[in-house]
Amino acid sequence: MVSRIRKVPAFDLAVFGGTGDLAHRKLFPALFHRFLDAQFSQPTKLIGVSRRPLDHAAYRVSIAHALKEFAPAAARDEAIKSFLELIHFVRLDIDSEAGWDLLGNEFDDDPSRVRAFYLATDPDHFGPIAKRLAAHSLVTPASRIIVEKPIGRDGVSAAFINNAIGAVFPEKRIFRIDHYLGKETVQNLMALRFANALFEPLWNSAHIDHVEITVAESIGVEGRASYYENAGALRDMVQNHLLQLLCLVAMEPPASLDADSVRDEKLKVLKSLVPIDSSNAAALTVRGQYRAGAGEGGAVPGYAEEVGDEHTKTETFVALKVEIANWRWAGTPLYLRTGKRLPQRVSEVIVAFREVPHSIFTAESGKISRTRLAIRLQPDEGIKLWLMLKEPGAGGMRLQHVPLDMSFAKTFSIYAPEAYERLLMDVIRGNATLFMRRDEVEAAWRWIDPIREAWNQAEEPPRPYLAGTWGPAAAIALVERDGRSWSEETD
């Protein structure tokens, strides 16, 4: 199958935090792949912005090293050389008023040309950067700003940041990025639901027993200890990634794929979430923190040792039982979990359908397991539909639970763009469908904040779990109390 590439118009993209990990690991490799697919129109310019004492040549060398490390399959010398010609560097301290004119000199003078500002910085800098861009007349009618999650630390700080950015950029030109929404499988979730007659009639509490959403990481905090200690799994993962996946699973069919139509339906889901607060948090939530145990390369330290604070109460694991108070989902629980130092790196949505009302098969045929739809985001993006089928042979009716397996890589035989590749090109096109609107972000915080407050009031430390396991025993009990099990226990 041949991939169809649609060129984007020539643009200028300035990456604030251009010498940081995100820029080197994700952004420039993503742009490199889009360049190799001839998706850029010329003249396009990519500008790294940082306070580090570099010039164009030194910065290009750092980007070349990053491409060889993080995009090795495509990083041929000639291709890198051509790509580096697009890259420029501006030394700029975002806390100072000096240097902004140098950045302005890098941009094309055409006011209709797309000018994008990617803020790969701490969220505390989002507002000040936007303000200085306006003060130095760098914002044009075709400008747009891209901000990374998390937007704030709670609802109050999120509103403050949104107000600061919104004072400079209209909402339609603010792109709040959650890279999970750019993953191929996430978009295929919408295609699966709304482009097939098979699933949507069954996509409700009458036919679905429960839903699981898992975002598991096998690594620890790595080099993000200072950030993570102030965030924790609830803010870092649940408030954005998991709630966005929940919205796509649970939302009503939008009127169209127009950005606001999709985001209107996601907002309705967030507003329909049954609150979790001090009255029910103990029964519906589990938070944990990993202890020393087994990692991919052998023994690993616990979280407290990694951050150097034996009294830390930051959670590295969260499990939630979520309910949605509307007609489609009433009575169907959604179990969410995320954590670090779990047995494997996997992001997956499991839709477990109700059991057959009556079995005509004898016990000798084998146990009848639920029909399950498994939507794998990473690794090995794809979709599996687990069904009961007869085992081949003349030995009678023996049933097996087997998957109809569709791996995207095998099925389509093309390179699947990374999430950032798709999202960056959507920014240039001005397509905001896969980005969060302000009211979505603030509705998510309104639901999350009471959970954090309940934990603080309880003053209980996170439950310990060994690195290399699936979290605290209480997370297993959270599901088993309802007569269910997490998917890996039933596969």
C-alpha positions as CSV (number, residue, x, y, z in Angstrom):
1,M,0.0,0.0,0.0
2,V,1.3,3.4,-1.0
3,S,1.2,6.2,1.6
4,R,-0.4,9.4,0.3
5,I,1.6,12.5,1.3
6,R,-0.1,15.9,1.3
7,K,2.4,18.7,1.2
8,V,2.0,21.5,3.7
9,P,2.7,25.2,2.8
10,A,6.1,26.7,3.6
11,F,6.4,27.6,7.2
12,D,8.7,28.9,10.0
13,L,8.8,26.8,13.2
14,A,10.6,28.1,16.3
15,V,11.2,25.5,19.0
16,F,11.7,27.1,22.5
17,G,13.7,24.6,24.5
18,G,15.4,23.7,21.3
19,T,18.4,22.0,23.1
20,G,16.2,20.0,25.4
21,D,15.4,16.3,25.5
22,L,12.0,16.6,23.8
23,A,13.4,18.6,20.9
24,H,16.2,16.1,20.3
25,R,14.4,12.9,21.0
26,K,11.0,13.6,19.4
27,L,10.5,16.9,17.6
28,F,13.5,17.1,15.2
29,P,13.4,13.4,14.3
30,A,9.7,13.8,13.5
31,L,10.4,16.8,11.3
32,F,13.2,14.9,9.7
33,H,10.9,12.1,8.7
34,R,8.3,14.5,7.2
35,F,11.2,16.2,5.3
36,L,12.3,12.9,3.9
37,D,8.7,12.2,2.7
38,A,8.9,15.5,0.8
39,Q,6.0,16.9,2.8
40,F,7.6,20.4,3.2
41,S,7.3,23.1,0.7
42,Q,10.2,25.4,0.3
43,P,11.5,27.7,1.8
44,T,10.7,26.2,5.2
45,K,12.8,27.2,8.2
46,L,13.3,25.4,11.6
47,I,14.6,27.5,14.4
48,G,16.0,26.2,17.7
49,V,15.8,28.7,20.6
50,S,17.8,28.2,23.8
51,R,19.9,30.2,26.2
52,R,22.9,27.9,25.5
53,P,25.9,29.5,23.9
54,L,25.7,27.9,20.4
55,D,25.7,29.1,16.8
56,H,24.1,27.7,13.7
57,A,26.9,25.3,13.0
58,A,27.2,23.9,16.5
59,Y,23.4,23.5,16.8
60,R,23.2,21.6,13.5
61,V,25.9,19.2,14.8
62,S,23.8,18.5,17.9
63,I,20.7,17.9,15.7
64,A,22.7,15.5,13.4
65,H,23.8,13.5,16.5
66,A,20.1,13.4,17.6
67,L,18.9,12.1,14.3
68,K,21.5,9.3,14.2
69,E,20.4,8.2,17.7
70,F,16.7,8.6,17.5
71,A,16.0,8.2,13.8
72,P,18.8,5.7,12.8
73,A,16.9,3.9,10.1
74,A,16.5,7.1,8.0
75,A,19.7,9.0,9.1
76,R,21.8,8.8,6.0
77,D,24.5,11.4,5.7
78,E,23.1,13.0,2.5
79,A,19.6,13.2,3.9
80,I,20.9,14.7,7.2
81,K,23.0,17.2,5.3
82,S,19.9,18.4,3.3
83,F,17.7,18.6,6.3
84,L,20.3,20.6,8.3
85,E,20.1,23.4,5.8
86,L,16.6,24.2,7.1
87,I,17.9,24.6,10.7
88,H,18.9,27.8,12.4
89,F,19.7,28.7,16.0
90,V,18.9,31.7,18.1
91,R,20.5,32.2,21.5
92,L,17.8,33.7,23.7
93,D,17.1,33.8,27.4
94,I,13.3,33.6,27.7
95,D,13.4,35.4,31.1
96,S,15.1,38.4,29.5
97,E,13.9,41.1,27.1
98,A,17.1,40.8,25.1
99,G,17.5,38.7,22.0
100,W,14.0,38.7,20.7
101,D,14.9,40.9,17.8
102,L,17.4,38.3,16.7
103,L,14.6,35.8,16.6
104,G,12.4,38.2,14.6
105,N,15.2,38.4,12.0
106,E,14.9,34.7,11.4
107,F,11.2,34.8,10.3
108,D,9.9,35.5,6.8
109,D,8.3,38.9,6.4
110,D,5.2,37.6,4.6
111,P,2.3,38.0,7.2
112,S,0.3,35.2,5.5
113,R,3.1,32.6,6.0
114,V,2.5,30.1,8.8
115,R,4.7,31.0,11.8
116,A,4.5,28.4,14.6
117,F,6.0,28.6,18.1
118,Y,6.6,25.3,19.9
119,L,7.0,25.8,23.7
120,A,9.0,22.7,24.8
121,T,9.6,24.3,28.1
122,D,8.3,24.2,31.7
123,P,4.6,25.3,31.7
124,D,5.5,28.2,34.0
125,H,7.1,29.8,30.9
126,F,4.1,29.5,28.6
127,G,2.5,32.8,29.5
128,P,5.7,34.9,29.7
129,I,6.9,33.6,26.3
130,A,3.5,34.4,24.7
131,K,3.6,37.9,26.3
132,R,7.1,38.6,25.0
133,L,6.3,37.3,21.5
134,A,3.5,39.9,21.4
135,A,5.6,42.7,22.9
136,H,8.2,42.2,20.3
137,S,5.7,42.1,17.4
138,L,6.5,38.5,16.5
139,V,2.8,37.4,16.4
140,T,1.3,37.6,12.9
141,P,-2.3,36.7,11.7
142,A,-1.0,33.3,10.6
143,S,0.9,32.6,13.8
144,R,0.0,29.7,16.1
145,I,1.4,28.4,19.4
146,I,2.0,24.8,20.5
147,V,2.1,24.0,24.2
148,E,3.0,20.7,25.8
149,K,1.2,19.0,28.6
150,P,0.7,19.3,31.5
151,I,-1.2,22.6,31.3
152,G,-0.7,23.7,34.9
153,R,-0.6,21.7,38.2
154,D,-4.3,22.1,39.0
155,G,-7.4,23.8,37.7
156,V,-6.4,27.2,39.1
157,S,-2.9,27.2,37.5
158,A,-4.3,25.8,34.2
159,A,-6.8,28.7,34.0
160,F,-4.0,31.2,34.7
161,I,-1.8,29.7,31.9
162,N,-4.7,29.6,29.5
163,N,-5.6,33.2,30.3
164,A,-2.0,34.3,29.6
165,I,-1.7,32.5,26.3
166,G,-5.3,33.5,25.3
167,A,-4.4,37.2,25.8
168,V,-2.1,36.9,22.8
169,F,-3.5,34.0,20.7
170,P,-7.1,33.3,19.8
171,E,-8.3,29.9,20.8
172,K,-8.3,28.6,17.3
173,R,-4.6,29.2,17.0
174,I,-3.6,27.5,20.4
175,F,-2.6,23.9,19.9
176,R,-2.4,22.0,23.3
177,I,-0.6,18.9,22.3
178,D,-1.1,15.4,23.8
179,H,1.0,13.1,21.6
180,Y,-1.2,10.1,22.5
181,L,-3.9,11.6,20.3
182,G,-1.5,11.5,17.3
183,K,-1.0,7.7,17.5
184,E,-2.3,5.7,14.6
185,T,-4.3,3.4,16.8
186,V,-6.1,6.2,18.6
187,Q,-7.4,7.6,15.4
188,N,-8.3,4.1,14.3
189,L,-10.4,3.8,17.4
190,M,-12.7,6.5,15.8
191,A,-12.6,4.7,12.5
192,L,-13.4,1.4,14.2
193,R,-16.4,2.8,16.0
194,F,-17.9,5.2,13.4
195,A,-17.0,3.6,10.0
196,N,-18.2,0.1,10.7
197,A,-21.7,-1.2,11.3
198,L,-20.5,-4.0,13.6
199,F,-19.4,-2.2,16.7
200,E,-21.4,1.0,17.3
201,P,-24.7,-0.7,17.9
202,L,-23.0,-2.8,20.6
203,W,-21.0,0.2,22.1
204,N,-23.1,0.7,25.2
205,S,-23.7,-0.7,28.7
206,A,-26.2,-3.3,27.4
207,H,-23.4,-5.1,25.6
208,I,-20.1,-4.0,27.2
209,D,-19.3,-5.3,30.6
210,H,-16.3,-3.1,31.4
211,V,-13.5,-1.2,29.8
212,E,-9.8,-1.2,30.8
213,I,-7.3,1.6,29.8
214,T,-3.7,0.8,30.7
215,V,-0.7,3.0,30.1
216,A,2.3,1.1,31.6
217,E,6.0,2.0,31.6
218,S,8.8,-0.3,32.4
219,I,11.2,2.5,33.1
220,G,11.5,4.7,36.2
221,V,11.7,8.4,36.4
222,E,15.0,8.5,34.5
223,G,16.2,12.1,34.3
224,R,12.9,13.6,35.1
225,A,13.0,13.2,38.9
226,S,12.7,16.9,39.7
227,Y,9.6,17.3,37.4
228,Y,8.0,14.0,38.5
229,E,8.4,14.7,42.2
230,N,6.1,17.8,41.7
231,A,3.7,16.0,39.4
232,G,3.2,12.3,40.1
233,A,1.3,9.8,38.0
234,L,-2.1,11.5,38.5
235,R,-1.1,14.8,37.0
236,D,1.5,13.4,34.6
237,M,-0.6,10.7,32.9
238,V,-4.2,10.5,34.1
239,Q,-5.2,14.1,33.7
240,N,-4.3,14.1,30.0
241,H,-3.3,10.8,28.4
242,L,-5.8,8.5,30.1
243,L,-8.7,10.9,30.2
244,Q,-8.3,11.7,26.5
245,L,-8.3,8.0,25.7
246,L,-11.4,7.6,27.9
247,C,-13.1,10.4,26.0
248,L,-12.5,8.8,22.6
249,V,-13.8,5.4,23.9
250,A,-16.9,6.8,25.5
251,M,-18.0,9.8,23.4
252,E,-21.1,10.0,21.3
253,P,-20.7,10.1,17.5
254,P,-19.8,13.6,16.5
255,A,-21.7,15.4,13.8
256,S,-18.5,15.4,11.7
257,L,-14.8,15.2,12.0
258,D,-14.6,19.0,12.4
259,A,-12.4,19.9,15.3
260,D,-15.0,21.5,17.5
261,S,-17.6,18.7,16.7
262,V,-15.2,16.1,18.1
263,R,-14.1,18.2,21.0
264,D,-17.7,19.0,21.9
265,E,-18.4,15.3,22.4
266,K,-15.2,14.7,24.4
267,L,-16.2,17.6,26.7
268,K,-19.6,16.0,27.3
269,V,-17.9,12.8,28.6
270,L,-15.7,14.8,31.0
271,K,-18.7,16.6,32.3
272,S,-20.5,13.2,32.8
273,L,-17.8,11.6,34.9
274,V,-19.1,10.6,38.4
275,P,-17.0,12.7,40.8
276,I,-14.4,11.1,43.0
277,D,-13.7,13.0,46.2
278,S,-13.1,12.4,49.9
279,S,-16.4,10.5,50.2
280,N,-15.4,7.7,47.8
281,A,-11.7,8.0,46.9
282,A,-10.7,5.2,49.2
283,A,-13.0,2.8,47.4
284,L,-12.4,4.0,43.8
285,T,-8.7,4.8,43.7
286,V,-5.4,3.2,44.4
287,R,-2.1,5.0,44.4
288,G,1.3,3.3,44.7
289,Q,5.0,3.9,44.7
290,Y,7.6,1.4,43.4
291,R,10.2,-0.1,45.7
292,A,13.5,-1.7,44.6
293,G,12.9,-4.7,42.4
294,A,13.6,-6.2,39.0
295,G,13.9,-4.0,35.9
296,E,14.8,-4.7,32.3
297,G,18.5,-4.7,33.0
298,G,18.4,-6.4,36.4
299,A,17.9,-5.0,39.9
300,V,16.7,-1.4,40.1
301,P,16.3,1.0,43.0
302,G,13.0,2.2,44.4
303,Y,11.5,5.6,43.6
304,A,12.6,7.1,47.0
305,E,16.2,6.2,46.3
306,E,16.0,7.6,42.8
307,V,14.8,11.0,44.0
308,G,16.8,11.0,47.2
309,D,13.9,11.4,49.6
310,E,12.9,8.5,51.8
311,H,9.8,10.3,52.9
312,T,8.4,11.2,49.5
313,K,4.7,10.6,49.0
314,T,4.7,11.0,45.2
315,E,2.7,8.3,43.5
316,T,4.3,6.4,40.6
317,F,1.1,4.3,40.1
318,V,-2.6,5.1,39.9
319,A,-5.6,2.8,39.4
320,L,-9.1,4.2,39.2
321,K,-12.6,2.9,38.8
322,V,-14.5,5.4,36.8
323,E,-18.2,5.7,36.0
324,I,-20.0,7.8,33.5
325,A,-23.4,9.1,34.3
326,N,-25.2,9.0,31.0
327,W,-27.5,6.7,29.1
328,R,-24.8,5.0,27.0
329,W,-22.5,4.0,29.9
330,A,-24.5,3.8,33.1
331,G,-23.6,0.7,35.0
332,T,-20.4,0.0,33.0
333,P,-17.2,0.7,34.9
334,L,-14.0,1.9,33.2
335,Y,-10.9,0.8,35.0
336,L,-7.9,3.1,34.4
337,R,-4.3,2.4,35.5
338,T,-0.9,3.8,34.8
339,G,2.5,3.3,36.4
340,K,6.3,3.2,36.2
341,R,8.5,0.2,36.7
342,L,5.7,-2.2,35.6
343,P,6.6,-5.5,33.9
344,Q,6.3,-4.1,30.3
345,R,5.8,-1.0,28.3
346,V,2.3,-1.1,26.9
347,S,-0.6,1.2,26.2
348,E,-3.8,-0.5,25.5
349,V,-7.6,-0.2,25.6
350,I,-9.6,-3.3,26.3
351,V,-13.3,-3.4,25.7
352,A,-14.7,-6.5,27.4
353,F,-18.2,-7.5,26.1
354,R,-20.8,-9.2,28.3
355,E,-20.8,-13.0,28.6
356,V,-23.3,-15.0,26.5
357,P,-26.5,-15.3,28.5
358,H,-26.6,-19.1,28.2
359,S,-24.1,-21.6,27.1
360,I,-25.1,-24.6,25.0
361,F,-21.7,-26.2,25.3
362,T,-20.7,-28.9,27.8
363,A,-17.9,-28.4,30.4
364,E,-15.7,-30.7,28.3
365,S,-15.7,-28.1,25.5
366,G,-13.8,-25.6,27.7
367,K,-14.5,-22.4,29.4
368,I,-16.2,-19.6,27.4
369,S,-14.3,-16.4,27.8
370,R,-15.6,-12.9,27.1
371,T,-15.4,-11.4,23.6
372,R,-12.8,-8.7,24.0
373,L,-11.6,-6.0,21.7
374,A,-7.9,-5.1,22.4
375,I,-6.7,-1.8,20.9
376,R,-2.9,-1.6,21.3
377,L,-1.3,1.9,21.1
378,Q,2.2,0.8,21.8
379,P,4.3,-1.1,21.1
380,D,3.3,-3.0,17.9
381,E,0.2,-0.8,17.2
382,G,-2.8,-2.9,16.2
383,I,-6.2,-4.3,17.0
384,K,-7.1,-7.8,18.2
385,L,-10.7,-9.1,18.5
386,W,-10.7,-12.1,20.9
387,L,-13.3,-14.7,20.0
388,M,-14.3,-18.2,21.0
389,L,-13.7,-20.6,18.1
390,K,-13.7,-24.4,17.7
391,E,-10.3,-26.0,17.8
392,P,-9.6,-27.8,14.5
393,G,-9.7,-31.6,14.6
394,A,-12.0,-34.6,15.0
395,G,-11.9,-34.8,18.8
396,G,-15.3,-33.2,19.4
397,M,-16.2,-29.6,20.2
398,R,-13.2,-28.0,21.9
399,L,-13.3,-24.3,22.2
400,Q,-10.4,-21.9,22.2
401,H,-10.2,-18.2,22.9
402,V,-8.2,-16.8,19.9
403,P,-7.6,-13.4,18.4
404,L,-8.3,-12.0,15.0
405,D,-5.1,-10.0,14.8
406,M,-4.5,-6.9,12.7
407,S,-1.0,-5.5,13.0
408,F,-0.8,-2.1,11.3
409,A,2.7,-2.7,10.2
410,K,1.9,-6.0,8.6
411,T,-1.5,-5.0,7.2
412,F,-0.5,-1.7,5.5
413,S,3.1,-2.4,4.8
414,I,4.1,1.2,5.1
415,Y,6.0,3.3,7.6
416,A,3.5,4.5,10.2
417,P,4.4,8.1,11.2
418,E,5.2,8.8,14.8
419,A,2.6,10.8,16.7
420,Y,4.6,14.0,16.6
421,E,5.0,13.8,12.9
422,R,1.2,13.9,12.4
423,L,0.5,16.5,15.0
424,L,3.2,18.9,13.8
425,M,1.8,18.8,10.3
426,D,-1.7,19.3,11.6
427,V,-0.5,22.4,13.4
428,I,0.8,23.8,10.1
429,R,-2.4,22.9,8.3
430,G,-4.4,24.5,11.1
431,N,-6.3,21.3,11.9
432,A,-7.0,21.2,15.7
433,T,-9.1,18.0,15.8
434,L,-6.4,16.1,17.7
435,F,-5.6,18.9,20.1
436,M,-7.2,19.8,23.4
437,R,-9.5,22.8,23.7
438,R,-9.3,25.0,26.7
439,D,-12.6,23.9,28.2
440,E,-11.5,20.2,27.9
441,V,-8.3,20.9,29.8
442,E,-10.1,22.7,32.6
443,A,-12.9,20.2,32.8
444,A,-10.3,17.4,33.2
445,W,-8.7,19.4,36.1
446,R,-12.1,19.9,37.7
447,W,-12.5,16.1,37.9
448,I,-8.9,15.4,38.9
449,D,-8.4,18.1,41.6
450,P,-10.8,16.5,44.1
451,I,-8.9,13.2,43.9
452,R,-5.7,14.9,44.8
453,E,-7.4,16.8,47.6
454,A,-8.8,13.5,49.0
455,W,-5.4,11.9,49.0
456,N,-3.9,14.9,50.8
457,Q,-6.7,14.9,53.4
458,A,-6.2,11.1,54.0
459,E,-2.5,11.7,54.6
460,E,-1.8,8.0,53.7
461,P,1.4,7.2,51.9
462,P,1.2,5.5,48.5
463,R,1.0,1.7,48.7
464,P,4.3,0.0,47.9
465,Y,4.8,-2.3,45.0
466,L,7.9,-4.1,43.8
467,A,9.5,-2.8,40.6
468,G,8.7,-5.3,37.8
469,T,5.1,-6.1,39.1
470,W,1.7,-4.8,38.1
471,G,1.4,-2.4,41.0
472,P,0.0,-2.7,44.5
473,A,-2.2,-5.6,45.5
474,A,-5.0,-3.1,46.1
475,A,-5.1,-2.4,42.4
476,I,-6.0,-6.1,41.7
477,A,-8.6,-6.0,44.5
478,L,-10.1,-2.8,43.0
479,V,-11.2,-4.9,40.0
480,E,-11.7,-8.3,41.7
481,R,-14.2,-6.8,44.1
482,D,-16.5,-6.4,41.1
483,G,-15.8,-10.0,40.0
484,R,-13.5,-9.0,37.2
485,S,-9.7,-9.2,36.5
486,W,-7.2,-7.1,34.7
487,S,-6.6,-8.4,31.2
488,E,-3.1,-9.8,31.6
489,E,-4.5,-12.1,34.3
490,T,-6.9,-13.7,31.9
491,D,-4.8,-13.9,28.7
